[in-house]
């Protein structure tokens, strides 16, 4: 329901419940709708009624458990959480919450043991170590906390700014600020735009204390909900992840990183007004304020207020002359509008602020190269695409775009062939890259190989007009004329570029000439 219209669903169930207020099925659906739209207070109203009329409803008991936890009633919180199910995503969330509830009850040993339930499932080891470290830290077990932080740092979660913040704060409180500084500096080398780590480095340099991430069991439970949402979001269960974040904010209203995650989830769903509302709730003077303002500008653009969005981004770019984020988003905005020359100029402004051409900057040269190519400035485009490839020689998108452009220009065909074969090996199920390889074979006059590759590309991207058009051309060249016309007709049905429509219609009437080299160029790489 969240992925459709949860607000309308809540209104519908409200109306229905006025007629049948004791209908357990309606109550269960109404509760789910309230949770889906983040209406925690409505969920709290419905949860006890749902339990009374519908029996053991796991979601209802979770709502009551979190409400009790919010009021530090750990006994009631545990009693309600124990009645929730042990299936679905609850296998992840329930042990995490139970551990913090038991810590709230003063039972540190049981709190630690609660997390052993995560051992039944693969992939939760690093999460368990992180929360063991937080539990030990929050309960004053310094040596155990250090051990668990080190264990967590050796796992994949070492890339998490949240873990570094927790461990760095621990080190600073233990009188080890130089170790915390080294930890943060190492991270910043790979993630220079991380606002939280940059601020923590400034705090250490100024001799300021770094507060712990977790200061109470309620904070710990909010962190559990946040980390669970992070994992669930990677599994594309965005509705449940969003609900968990709403719960985290119920427990800890001042939790900006959770609010940012929720706003990003709304962006992914295309709910731009909701995303804007959430970004607007973030303190502009906080470490998340600048990024929230930039993302607000993008949401404003998506809501159709282009000039307002541009004004906001230009103001941020002027206020932070060493930062490129606002300029990159401004360039992305122009690219989204297909204002290619303007996009190239904005990417150029961002590139002009770079202090060095690091590997991570490949995407800027790639994006500007595309903008130059689309605005018919090939020499500049080629230089940027080659630069992107130099910075990231194994990236299939760069290999594909540059090689396809060469193929369409009838240049460097053997080099393009090597690059496209490599790109396909890196991404063997990408229909667009396979189409590029098929089109290369076509340009080389190897029509049998062209058909083989293009048929595979169409099977992977059946709704793409250009790929169907290419397959039609290849069919024609090997004498399969009826099938060629069928593919061209499909290409017309699939909303081709306006410039391609008369060319495809001409082929439907007259077929292809005998001169492959004289054919019109295709509409560009997929």
TORLOFI-183476 format. One record per residue: x, y, z of N, C-alpha, C, O in turn; residue in three letters. Coordinates in steps of 0.1 Angstrom, whole numbers, plus 5000, padded with zeros to 4 digits. Layout:
residues N
XYZXYZXYZXYZAla/...
//
This chain:
residues 526
500849885000500050005000500950135000500550234994Unk/502050125007502950245007503350284993503450404990Unk/503650184984504150214971503050264962503250304951Unk/501750274967500650324959500250454965500950564963Unk/499250464973498750584979498350554993497150544996Unk/499250555003498850515017497950615023497150585032Unk/498050745019497150845025495750815021494850825030Unk/495550785009494150755004493650625011492450615014Unk/494650535013494250405020493750435034492750375039Unk/494550515041494150545055492750615055491950575064Unk/492450705046491150775046490050675043489050675049Unk/490350575033489350475030489050385042487850365045Unk/490150345049489850255060489250325072488450265079Unk/489550455073488850535084487350535081486550515090Unk/486950565068485550565065484950425067483850415073Unk/485650325064485150185065484950155080483950085084Unk/485950195088485850165103484750235110484250195120Unk/484250355104483150415110481850335109480950335117Unk/481850245098480750155096480850025104479949975109Unk/482149975105482349845111483649865120484749815117Unk/483449925131484649965140485249845147486349855152Unk/484649725147485149605153485649505143485849385147Unk/485749535131486149445121487649425121488349515118Unk/488049305125489549285127490349295115491449345115Unk/489749245103490449255091490649405086491749445082Unk/489549485088489749625084490749695093491449775089Unk/490749655106491649725115493049685111493949775112Unk/493349565108494649525104495149595092496249645091Unk/494249615082494649685070494849835073495749895067Unk/493949885081494150025085495450055092496150155090Unk/495849955101497149975108498249965098499150055099Unk/498249875088499249865078499349995070500450045067Unk/498250055067498250175059498750295067499550375062Unk/498450305080499050405088500550395090501250495089Unk/501050265091502450245092503150285079504250335078Unk/502450255068502950275055503250425052504150465045Unk/502350515057502550655055503250725067503350845067Unk/503750645076504550695088503650775098504150855105Unk/502350745098501450805108501550725121500650645123Unk/502550745129502750665141501650685151501250595157Unk/501150815152500150835162498850755158498150705167Unk/498550755145497350675141497550525143496650455147Unk/498850485141499150345144498950305159498550205162Unk/499350405167499250385182497750375186497450295195Unk/496950445179495550445182494950315177494050255184Unk/495350255166494750135160495350005166494649905166Unk/496550015171497249885176496449815187496249695185Unk/496049875198495349795208493949745203493549635206Unk/493349825194492049785189492249655179491449565179Unk/493349665172493649555163493949425171493449315167Unk/494649435181494949315190493649265196493449145196Unk/492849355200491549315206490649235197490049135200Unk/490549285184489549235175490149135165489449045160Unk/491549145163492149055153493148955159493648865152Unk/493248955172494148865178495648905177495949015176Unk/496548805176497948825176498448885163498848815154Unk/498449015163498949095151500349145154500549225163Unk/501349085147502749115150503049265149503749325158Unk/502549335139502749475137502249555148502849655153Unk/501049515153500449595164501249575177501449675184Unk/501749455180502549435192503849515190504349565200Unk/504449525178505649605176505449745179506249815185Unk/504249805175503949945177503849965192504350065197Unk/503149875199503049895214504349885221504649955231Unk/505249795216506549775222507349905220508049945230Unk/507349955209508150085206507550195214508350285218Unk/506250205215505750315223506150305238506450405244Unk/506150175243506550155257508050195258508450255268Unk/508850155248510250185248510550335248511450385255Unk/509650405240509850555240509650615253510350715257Unk/508750555262508550605275509350535286509150545298Unk/510450465281511350395290510650285299511150255310Unk/509550235294508850125301509349995295508749935287Unk/510549955300511249845294510549715296510649625288Unk/509849695307509149575310508049555300507849445295Unk/507249655299506149645289506649635275506049565267Unk/507749705272508349695258508749545255508449495244Unk/509349485265509749345263508549255261508549165253Unk/507549275270506349185269505749195256505249095250Unk/505649315250504949325237505849275226505349215216Unk/507149305227508049255216508149105215508249045205Unk/508049035227508048895227506848835220506948715215Unk/505748905218504548855211504648885196503748835189Unk/505648945191505848965177506348835171506948755178Unk/506148825158506548705151508048685149508848785152Unk/508548565146509948545143510148505129510948415125Unk/509548585120509648555106509848685098509848795104Unk/510048675085510248795077511448875082512448825087Unk/511349015081512449095086512549105101513449165106Unk/511549045108511649045122512848965127513248985139Unk/513248865119514448795123515648875125516548845133Unk/515648995118516749095120516449185131517249215140Unk/515249245130514949355140514749315154515149375163Unk/514049205156513649165169514849145179514849195190Unk/515949065175517049055184517749185187518149205198Unk/517849275177518449405179517649485190518249535199Unk/516349495188515549565198515549505211515649575221Unk/515449375212515449305224516649325232516649345245Unk/517849335226519049355233519049495240519549505251Unk/518549595233518549725239517449735250517649815260Unk/516349665249515349665259515949595272515749645283Unk/516649485270517249415281518349505288518449495300Unk/519049575280519949675286519249775294519749805305Unk/518149825289517349915297516849855310516649925320Unk/516549725310516149655322517349625331517149565342Unk/518549665327519749645335520349505334521249475342Unk/519949425324520449285323521449285311521049255300Unk/522649325314523649335303524049205297524149195285Unk/524149105305524548965300523448915290523848865279Unk/522148935294521148885285521048975272520848925261Unk/521349105274521349195262522349145252522149155240Unk/523549115257524549065248524148925241524348905229Unk/523548845249523148705244522048715234521948635225Unk/521248825235520048835226520548845211519848795202Unk/521748895209522248915195522748785189522948775177Unk/522848675197523248545192522148495182522448415174Unk/520948545183519948495174520248535160519748475150Unk/521148635158521548675144522448575138522648575126Unk/523048485146523948385141523248285132523948215124Unk/521948275133521248175125521248205110520848125101Unk/521548335107521448375093522748435088523448505095Unk/523048415075524248465069524148615067523048665063Unk/525248685068525348825064525148925075525249045073Unk/524848875088524548965099525748975108525649035119Unk/526848915105528048905114528549055118528649085130Unk/528749135108529249265110528249355118528649425127Unk/526949335115525949405122525949365137525849455146Unk/526049235140526149185153527349255161527149295172Unk/528449255154529649305161529549455164529949505175Unk/528849525155528649665157527749695169528049775177Unk/526649625170525749645181526349585194526049635205Unk/527149485194527849435206528749545211528849575223Unk/529449615201530349725205529549835211529949895222Unk/528449875205527649975211527049945225527050025234Unk/526649815226526149775239527249775250526949825261Unk/528449725246529549725256529949875259530149905271Unk/529949955249530250095252529250165261529650235270Unk/527950145258526950205265526850155280526350225288Unk/527250035282527249975295528549985303528749925314Unk/529550065297530750095304531749985304532749985311Unk/531649885295532649775293533649815283533549775271Unk/534649895287535549955277536349855269536449875257Unk/536949755276537749665269536949585259537449565248Unk/535849535263534949455254534549545242534449505231Unk/534249675245533849765234534949775224534649775212Unk/536149795229537249805220537449685211537649695199Unk/537349565217537449445209536349435198536649395187Unk/535149465202534049455192534149565182533849535170Unk/534649685185534749785175535849745165535649755153Unk/536949685170538049645161537449535152537749525140Unk/536749435158536149335149535249385139535249345127Unk/534449485142533449545133534249615122533849615110Unk/535349685126536149755116536849665106537149715095Unk/537049545110537649445100536649385091537049315081Unk/535349415093534349375083534049475073534649585072Unk/533049445064532649535054532049665059532049765051Unk/531649665071531049785076532049895080531650005084Unk/533349865078534349965080534150085070534650195073Unk/533350065060533050165050531950265056531750365050Unk/531350225067530250305072530750415080531450405090Unk/530250535077530650655085530050645099530650695108Unk/528950575100528250565113529150485122529250515134Unk/529750375118530650295126531850375130532250375141Unk/532450445120533650535123533250635133534150665142Unk/532150695132531750795142531650735156532150795166Unk/531050615157530950555170532250515176532550545187Unk/533150455167534450415172535350525175536050525185Unk/535350635167536150755169535750825182536550865190Unk/534450825185533950885197534450805209534850865219Unk/534350675208534850585218536350615221536750625232Unk/537150615210538650645212538850775218539750785227Unk/538150875214538351005220538051005235538851065243Unk/536950935239536650935253537650845261537750865274Unk/538250755255539250675261540650745262541650685266Unk/540750875258542050945258542950905247544150915248Unk/542350865235543150825224542750905211542450855201Unk/542851035213542351125202543151105189542651125178Unk/544451085190545351065178544850945170544950955158Unk/544450835177543950725169542650755162542450715151Unk/541850825169540550875163540850955151540250945140Unk/541851045152542151135141542651055129542251085118Unk/543550965132544050875121542950795114542950785102Unk/542050755122540850675117540050765107539750715096Unk/539750885111538950975103539751015091539151025080Unk/541051045092541851095081541850985070541851015058Unk/542050865074542050755064540750745056540750725044Unk/539650755064538350755057538150865048537550855037Unk/538550985052538351105044539151095030538751155020Unk/540251025030540951015018540150945007540250974995Unk/539350855011538450775002537050845000536450824990Unk/536650915011535350975011535451125015534951155025Unk/536051205006536351345010535051425013535151535019Unk/533951385008532751465009531851425021530751475023Unk/532351335030531551295041531451405052532451445058Unk/530251465053530151585062530451545077531051625084Unk/529951435081530051395096531551375099531951415110Unk/532251305091533651275094534551405093535451425101Unk/534251495084534851625083534751705096535651765101Unk/533451705101533151775113533951715125534451785134Unk/533951585126534651515137536151545137536751565147Unk/536651555125538151595124538351735130539351755136Unk/537451825126537551965131537351965147538152035153Unk/536451885152536351875166537551825173537951885184Unk/538151725168539451675174540551775173541251795183Unk/540651845161541751945160541552055170542452115175Unk/540252085173539952195183539952145197539752225206Unk/540152015199540151965213538851945219538651935231Unk/537751945211536451935216536051785218536551695211Unk/535251765228534751625231533751575220533051655214Unk/533851455217532951395207531951315215532251215221Unk/530651345214529651275222529451135216529651115204Unk/529051035225528850905219527550905211526650985212Unk/527550815201526450795192525250745201524050795198Unk/525450655210524350605218524550645233525650615239Unk/523550715238523650755252522650695261522650715273Unk/521750615255520650545263520150425255520450415243Unk/519450335262518850225255517850265244517750195234Unk/517150375247516250425236517050465224516550445213Unk/518150535226519050575215519450445207519450445195Unk/519850345215520250215209519150155201519450095190Unk/517950155206516850095198516650175185516350115175Unk/516750315186516550395174517650355164517450345152Unk/518950335169520050295160519750155154520050135142Unk/519150065162518749935157517749945145517949875135Unk/516850035147515850055136516450115124516150075112Unk/517350205126518050275115518950175107518950165095Unk/519750095114520649995108519849885101520149845090Unk/518749845107517849745101517249805088517249735078Unk/516849925088516349995076517350005065517049985053Unk/518650025069519650035059519849905052520049905040Unk/519849795059519949665053518749625045518849575033Unk/517549645050516349615043516149695030515649645020Unk/516649825031516549905019517349855008517049874996Unk/518549795011519349735000518649614994519049574983Unk/517749555001516949444995515649494988514849414984Unk/515649624986514549684978513149684985512149704980Unk/513249644998511949655006511749795012511849815024Unk/511649895003511650035007510450065016510650155025Unk/509350005015508150035023508449995038508250085046Unk/508949875040509249835054510449925059510349965071Unk/511449945051512550025056512050165060512550215070Unk/511250225052510650355056509950355069510050445077Unk/509150245071508350235083509350225095509050285106Unk/510450155094511350145105512050275108512250315119Unk/512250355097512850495100511850585107512250655115Unk/510550575103509550645111509550615126509450695134Unk/509750485128509850435142511050495149511050535160Unk/512150495142513450545147513250695151513750735161Unk/512550765142512350905145511350925157511451025164Unk/510450835159509550835170510350825183510150895193Unk/511350735183512150715195513150835197513450875208Unk/513750885186514750985186514451085175514951085164Unk/513651185179513251285169514451365163514451405151Unk/515451385171516651455166517651345161518651315167Unk/517351295149518151185143518251225128517651155120Unk/519051325124519051375111519451275100518951275089Unk/520351185103520851085093519650995090519550945078Unk/518850965099517650885096516650955088516050905079Unk/516451085090515551165082516051185068515251185059Unk/517351185066517951195053517651065046517251065034Unk/517850955053517550825046516050815042515750765031Unk/515250865050513750855047513450945035512750905026Unk/514151065034513951155023514451085010513851104999Unk/515551025011516150954999515150844994515050814982Unk/514550775004513550665000512450724993511850674983Unk/511950844997510850914990511350954976510550954967Unk/512551004975513051034961513050914952512550914941Unk/513450794958513450674950512050634945511850584934Unk/511050674953509650644949509050754941507950744936Unk/509850864938509250974930508351054938507551134932Unk/508351044951507451134960508151254964508651274975Unk/508251354954509151464956508651564966509451624973Unk/507351584968506851674978507151614992507651695001Unk/506951484994507351425007508851435010509251465021Unk/509651414999511051425001511451575005512251595014Unk/510851664998511151805001510751845015511451915023Unk/509551795020509151815034510151765044510451835054Unk/510651645041511651585050512951655050513551685061Unk/513451695039514751775038514551905045515551955051Unk/513351965044513152095050513152095065513352195072Unk/512951975071512951955085514351945091514551945103Unk/515351935083516751925087517352065090517252145081Unk/517952075101518552205105519552255094520552185092Unk/519352365088520252415077521652435083522652445075Unk/521752465096523152485101523852365106524952375111Unk/523152245105523752125109524752075099524752125088Unk/525451965102526351915092525651855080526251835069Unk/524351825081523651765070522851875063522251855053Unk/522952005067522152115062522452145047521552155040Unk/523752145044524052185030523552075020522952105010Unk/523851945023523351845014521851835013521251805003Unk/521151865025519751865025519151975016518251955009Unk/519852085016519452205008519652164993518852204985Unk/520752104990520952064976519951964971519351974960Unk/519651864979518651764976517251824975516351784967Unk/516951924984515752004983515552074969514552074964Unk/516652124965516652194951516252094940515552124931Unk/516851974941516451874931514951834932514351824922Unk/514451824944513051794946512151904940511151884934Unk/512652034943511952144938511852144923510852174916Unk/513052114917513052094902512051994897511352014887Unk/512051874904511151764900509751804902508851744895Unk/509451904910508051954912507752064902506652124902Unk/508652094892508352184882508752324884508452414876Unk/509552354895509952484898511352504894512252524903Unk/511652504881513052504876513852624880514952604885Unk/513352744879514152864882514452874896515552914900Unk/513552834905513752834919514852734923515752764931Unk/514852614917515952514919517252574915518252554922Unk/517352634903518652684898519152794908520352794911Unk/518252884912518652994921519252934934520252984939Unk/518652834940519152774952520552704950521452724958Unk/520652634939521952564936523052664934524152644938Unk/522752774927523752884924524152944937525352974939Unk/523252974946523553034959524452944967525452984974Unk/524152814967525052714975526452714968527452714975Unk/526452704955527752704948528652824951529852814953Unk/527952944953528753064956529153064971530253114974Unk/528353004979528653004994529752914997530552935006Unk/529852804989530952704992531752684979531652594971Unk/532752784977533552784965534452664963534952644951Unk/534752584973535552474971534752344970535352234969Unk/533452354970532652234969532052224955531652324949Unk/531852094950531352074937529952024937529352014926Unk/529351984948528151914948526951994942526251934933Unk/526852114945525752194940525852214925524852204917Unk/527152234920527352244906527052114898526452114887Unk/527352004904527051874898525551854897525051804886Unk/524851884907523351874907522751974897521851934890Unk/523352084896522952184886523152134872522252144863Unk/524352064870524652004857523651894854523151874843Unk/523351814864522451694862521051754859520351694851Unk/520651864865519351924862519351964847518351934840Unk/520352024842520452064828520451944819519851944808Unk/521151844823521151714815519751654815519351604804Unk/519051654826517751594827516751674817515851614812Unk/517051804815516251884806516751874792516151924783Unk/517751794790518451774777518951904771519051924759Unk/519251994781519952124777521452094777522252124786Unk/521952024766523251954767524452054768525352034775Unk/524352164761525452264761525552324775526652344780Unk/524352354781524352414794524852314804525652344814Unk/524452184802524952074811526452064811527152054821Unk/527052074799528552064797529252184804530252164810Unk/528652294803529252414810529252404825530152434832Unk/528152344831528052324845529052214850529652234860Unk/529152104842530052004846531552064845532352034853Unk/531752154835533052214834533352304847534452304851Unk/532352374852532552454864532952364876533852394883Unk/532252244877532552154888533952094886534752094896Unk/534352054874535652004871536752114874537852074879Unk/536452234871537352344874537652364889538752424892Unk/536852314897537052324912537852204917538252214929Unk/538152104909538851984914540352024917540952094909Unk/540851974928542251994931543151894924544351924922Unk/542551784920543351674913542351584906541151584909Unk/542751514896541951414889542051284895542751194890Unk/541351254906541351124913540451034905539551074897Unk/540650904908539750794902538350824904537550794895Unk/537950874916536550894919535850994910534651004910Unk/536651074903536051184895535751144881535451224872Unk/535951014878535650964864534351004859534151044848Unk/533350994868531951024864531751164859530851184851Unk/532451264864532351394860532751414845532151474837Unk/533951354842534451354828533451274819533251314807Unk/532951164824532051084816530751164813530251164802Unk/530251224823528951304822529151424812528351454804Unk/530351494814530551604805530851554791530451624781Unk/531451444789531751384776530451354769530251384757Unk/529451304776528151274771527451404766526851414756Unk/527551504775526951634772527551694759526851754751Unk/528851684758529551734746529151654734528851714723Unk/529051524735528651444724527251474719526951484707Unk/526351484729524951514725524851654719523851684712Unk/525751744723525651884717526551904705526852014701Unk/526951784699527651784686529051844688529551914678Unk/529751824699531151884701532051754703532551734714Unk/532251684692532851554693534251554698534651474707Unk/535051644694536451654698536551664713537351594720Unk/535751754719535751774733535151644740535651604751Unk/534151584734533551464740534551354741534651284751Unk/535251334730536151224729537251244740537651144746Unk/537751364741538851384751538351354765539051294773Unk/537051394768536551364782536351214784536551164795Unk/535751144774535551004775536850924777536950834784Unk/537850964769539150904771539750934785540350844791Unk/539551054790539951084804539251004814539850944823Unk/537950984812537150904821537650754821537750694831Unk/537950714809538450574808539850554814540150454820Unk/540650664813541950664819541850644835542550574841Unk/540850714840540650714855539950584859540150544870Unk/539150524851538450404854538350314842537350294836Unk/539450244839539550164827538750044826538549984816Unk/538149994837537349874838535849904838535049814840Unk/535450034836534050064838533250034825533550094814Unk/532249944825531649904812530850014806530750024793Unk/530350114813529550224807530450314799530150354788Unk/531650344804532550424797533050354784533050404773Unk/533450224786533850144774532750144763533050154752Unk/531550124768530450114758530150254751530050254739Unk/530150364759529750484752530850534742530550574731Unk/532050524746533150564738533250474725533350524714Unk/533150344727533250254716532050264707532250264694Unk/530950284712529750294704529850424695529450424684Unk/530350534702530450654694531450644683531150694672Unk/532550574685533450544674532850464663532950494651Unk/532050364667531350284657530450364648530450354636Unk/529650444655528750534647529450634638528850674628Unk/530650664642531450764634532350684624533050744616Unk/532250554625533150474616534650494618535350514609Unk/534950504631536350534635536850434645536050374653Unk/538150394645538750314655537950184657537750144669Unk/537550114646536550004648537249884655536549824663Unk/538549854652539149744659539349774674539149684682Unk/539749894677539849934692538449924698538349884710Unk/537449974691536049974696535649824699534949794709Unk/536049734690535649594691536249534704535549474712Unk/537549564706538149514719537449574731537249494741Unk/537149694731536449764742535049704745534649684756Unk/534349674734532949624736532949484740532149444748Unk/533849404735534049264740534349264755533749184763Unk/535249354759535549364773534349414781534049364792Unk/533549514776532449564783531349454785530749444796Unk/531149374774530149264775530649164786529849104793Unk/531949134786532449034796532249084810532049004820Unk/532349214812532149274825530649284829530249274841Unk/529749294819528349304822527549224811526949284802Unk/527549094812527149004802525549004800525148954789Unk/524849064809523349064807522849204805521649234807Unk/523749294800523349434797522949444783523849434774Unk/521649454779521149454766521749564758521949554746Unk/521949684764522449794757523849784752524249814741Unk/524749724761526149704757526149594746526949604737Unk/525349484748525349384737524849444724525349404713Unk/523949534724523449604712524649674706524749674694Unk/525449744714526649814708527549714701528049744690Unk/527749604707528649504701528049454688528749434678Unk/526749424688526049384676526149484665526349454653Unk/525949614669526049724659527449734653527649774642Unk/528449704662529849704657530049604646530549634635Unk/529549484649529649374638528949414626529349384615Unk/527849484627527049524616527949624607528049614595Unk/528549724614529349814607530549754600531049804590Unk/531049644606532149574601531749484589532549424582Unk/530449464587529949384576529849234580529549154572Unk/529949204593529849074598528349054603528049054615Unk/527449034593526049044596525548924604524548934612Unk/526148804603525648694610525948714625525048684634Unk/527148764629527448794643526648904648526248904659Unk/526349004639525449114643524149064647523549104657Unk/523548974639522148914642522248844655521348854664Unk/523248764657523348684670523348774682522648744692Unk/524148884681524248974693523049054695522549074706Unk/522449104684521249184685520049114689519149164696Unk/519948984685518748904690518848884705517848894712Unk/520048864710520248854724519948994731519348994742Unk/520349104725520049234731518549254731518049314741Unk/517849224721516449244721515749154731514749194738Unk/516249034733515648944744515849004758515048984767Unk/516849084759517149154773516449284774516049324785Unk/516249354763515649494763514649494752514749574742Unk/513549424754512549404743511849534740511349544728Unk/511749624749510949754747511849864742511349984742Unk/513049844738513949954733513849964718514049874711Unk/513450084714513250114700514550094691514450034681Unk/515550154696516850154689517350014687517849974676Unk/517249924697517749794696516949714686517449634678Unk/515649734686514749664676515049714662515049634652Unk/515349844661515649894648516949834642517049804631Unk/517949824651519249764647519049624642519649584632Unk/518249544650518049404646517349394633517649314625Unk/516449494630515749494617516749514606516749444595Unk/517749604608518749624598519549504595519849464584Unk/519949434606520749314605520049204598520549134589Unk/518749184601517949084594517849114579518049024571Unk/517749244576517649274561518949234554518849174543Unk/520049254561521349224554521549074552522349034543Unk/520948984560521148844557519948784550519748664549Unk/519048864545518048824536516748784544515848734537Unk/516548814556515348784564514448914563514348974573Unk/513948944552513349064549511949084557511749194562Unk/511148984558509948994565510149024580509449104586Unk/511148954585511448974599512049114601511849174612Unk/512849164592513349294593512249404594512249484602Unk/511249384585510149484585509349474598508949574604Unk/509249354603508549334616509349414627508649484635Unk/510649404627511449474638511349624636511249694646Unk/511349664624511249814621509849864626509749974632Unk/508849784623507449824628507449824643506849914649Unk/508049724650508149724664508849854669508449914679Unk/509949884662510750004666509850134666509950224675Unk/508950144656508050254655507050254667506650354672Unk/506550134670505550124681506250164695505550194704Unk/507550154696508250164709508750304711509750324718Unk/508150404705508350544708509850584705510550624714Unk/510250574692511650614689511850764690510950844691Unk/513150804689513450944688512751004676512650944666Unk/512351134677511551194666512351194653511851174643Unk/513751214654514551214642514651084636514951074624Unk/514350974643514450834637513150794630513250704622Unk/512050854633510750804628510750814613510350704607Unk/511050924606511050914591512050814585511750764575Unk/513150794592514150704587513650554587513850484578Unk/512950524598512350394600511250374590511150264584Unk/510450474588509350464579509850444564509250364557Unk/510950504561511550494548511950354546511850294535Unk/512550294556513050154555511850054554511949964546Unk/510750084560509650004559509150004545508649894540Unk/509250114538508750124524509750064514509349994505Unk/511050104516512050074505513149974509513949944501Unk/513149934522514249854527515549934528515450054529Unk/516649864527517949934529518749934515518549844507Unk/519550034514520350034502521449934503521649874513Unk/522249914493523349814493524549874500525449794503Unk/524650004503525850064508525650084523524950174528Unk/526349994531526250004546526750134551526150194560Unk/527850174545528550294550527650424548527850524555Unk/526850414538526050534535524750544544524050644543Unk/524550444552523250454560523350564571524450604575Unk/522150614574522050714585522650654598522450534601Unk/523250734606523750684619522650664629521550714627Unk/522950574638521850544648521750654658522450754657Unk/520850644667520450754676521350764688521150854697Unk/522350674690523250694701523350564710522450484708Unk/524350554718524550444727523450424737522850524741Unk/523150294740522150274750522650304764521950284774Unk/
//
